[in-house]
Amino acid sequence: MEQELHTIKRTDETDDILLAALKLFAEQGYFNTSLTDIAKAAGLTTVSSIYQSFNNKQAIAIKLNDMIFDSLNVSIDDIRRRNQKASEQLRSFVNLLFKLTDEAPNIMRFLLVMQTSEFIPQQKPLLETPAFTKVVKIMQAGIRAGEIRNIDPLLATGFFLGVINNTLRMVLSGELEKNADAYQPQAWLAAWNLIAKKSTCF
């Protein structure tokens, strides 16, 4: 899990804009955030500075969305290279998501909580993104290997991620009071037992 999403390095003004926008979008919503808000949070003196990098607010959101999913895609590739069994790959993926929830909650709010299709119309559903398509492939491999029950791989992915994502959403919303890490063993066990050919946790 060396490939992590939790840092967007502050190297120039464009990155400052992205960091500021991510924080504001996650905390107060896309539609409640103005370019003036973003400029102020990024430490810029005028909104016109934003236009040197982005045409509009939507362009900022699209760039953030692309960066997050590209990084997630790379992380899943790394997980698949480092682990052979589907169960190990899924466990590492869950570890990544829980770690990000504790260390980079704004990224996870953008990923799991915000309705990005409302302001990025061309955004694919989560399970149709390249990153999550690879999770479906992990499920397919697990079914072939006899680790995962012989059910539709997309359905298995939906069952599994339903438990994981809902747990993380409850942490991010404050419905669950502890850090995500405190709930990871329970969430993993519940999610894995939904799809495992034998209801055991490795």
N, C-alpha and C positions, 0 to 999 in steps of 0.2 A: 504493500500500500504506500510505497514511496511517492507514487503519482497521486497527489492530493489536490483538491479544488480550493482548499481553505485560504489560500493567499493569492491576491491579485497585486503584484508588486507595484509600489508607487514609484514609477520611473520618470514620468513626465506628466504634463497637464492633461493629456487624454486619459491616462490611468486615474488621475485625481477625479476627473469627471465621472468615470465609470464607477469608482468606489463610492462617490457621493450619491450617485443615482441609485446604486444597489441598496445602500442603506435607507434612503428615503422611500424607494419603491416598497421595500420590505416592511418598513415601519408604518408608513401612512398611506400606502397604495399608489399605484401608477397614476390614476386619474386625479388624485389629490396632491400630486407633486407637479410643480411648474418648473420651467427652465430657470426661472429666477431662483427658486429654492435650490436647484442643483448647483447653479453658479455660486451661490452664497456658501453652500456646504463644501464646495470644492476650493473655496478660497479665491475665487475669481472676482475681479472688480466689476465686470459687466457680463451680461448674457451673450453679447456678441463674441466673446472668447470661445463659447461653446460651438458657435457656427464654423469655427476654423477646423473643427474635427467632425461635427455631426450636423446633418441638415435639420434635424428636429428631434423631439423627445422620443418618438418611436424608433428612430435610428439608434439611439442609445440603448433602448430596451432590446432591440434585435441583436446588437453587438454583445450585450451581456448574456443573452440567451445562447448565442453561438459559442461564446467563450465557455460557459458553464457546461454545455452539452459536449463540446469538443474535449474538454478536460475529463469529463466523466467517461467519454468513449475511450480515451487513452488509458485511464485508470482500469477500466474493465479489461482492456487488452492485456495490461500488465498482470492483472489478477489471473487471467486465463493462462498466461505463460507460466506463472509461478506455481500454479496448483493444478493437479491432474484430475482429481475427482470433482464431479459436479457439486457434491456437498461441500467440499473445501472451497470451491470457487464462490458458491453462494454465501458461505460463512464469511469469507473475506470481503465480499461486496456489502454484506450487512454491516460488518465492522467499519467499513468506509463511511457508509451512510450515517451510522450512529456517531462516529467521530466528527464528521462534518456538522452534524446537528449541534454538538456541544461547542465546537471550535469555530464554526462559520455559519451561525444560524441564519444570517441574511441570505446566504446562497441557498440554503435549504428551504427558506420561505419562498424564494423566487421559484425554486424547483417544484415544491410540493403544495404550497398554499395558494400562491397567486394564480388567478385565472388568466394565464398569458394569452390564451386565444382571443380574449376580449380586446387586446391592444396589439397583438401580433397575429393577424388573421390567417397568415400562411403557416402558423405553427402546427406541427403534427401532434396528434395525441401522444401522451407519454410513451405508451407501449409500442408506438410506431417509429420512435426515434432510433437512430443507429445504435446508440448505447443500449437501450432497453431491448432492441432486437437481438443483441448479443446475449442478454439474459435469457431470452426465449431459446436461443441455441444451447445455452448451458442446460436448460430444462430438457431439450431434445436429447442431448448427450447423456444426461442422467437417466432418462427413460430407457435408452438403448443399453446402458450399463446395468440396469436393474436397481439403481438407487432410488429412482423416483417412480411412483405409480404410473401405469400406462393410461394416462389421460391426455387430453389435448394439451400440448405444450403451452399454448397461449392461455388456456384456462388455468393451468398449473402456475404460470407466472402471475396471473391475476390473483389467485388464492394467496400465494406466497407474499407478493408485494402488498396485498391489501392489509395484511397484519402489520408488516413492517412500516409502510407509509402512514397508516392510521396511528400507530404508536408514536411515530415521529411528529405527526401533525399535532397530537395531543400534548407533546412536550413543547413544541413551538408556540402553541396557543396558551400554555400555562395551565391547561387542564390537569396535566401531570406535573407535580411540583418539583421532582428531582431532575437531575441531569439525565440526558438520554442514556448514558452509559449504565445507569442503575436499572434500566428496564430491558437492556439488551438481551440478557440470558432468557428472560421470560418470553420476549417477543420472538427470539430465534426459535425457541422450542415450539411455540405455538405455530409459527409459520412453517417450520420444517415438518412437523407432524401432520400438517395438512396435505403434504405432497409426498412424503417419504413412503417407499414401498413397505418398509417396516417402521412402525411408529417409535423410533428411537432417536436419540440425539447422539451424534458421533462424538 
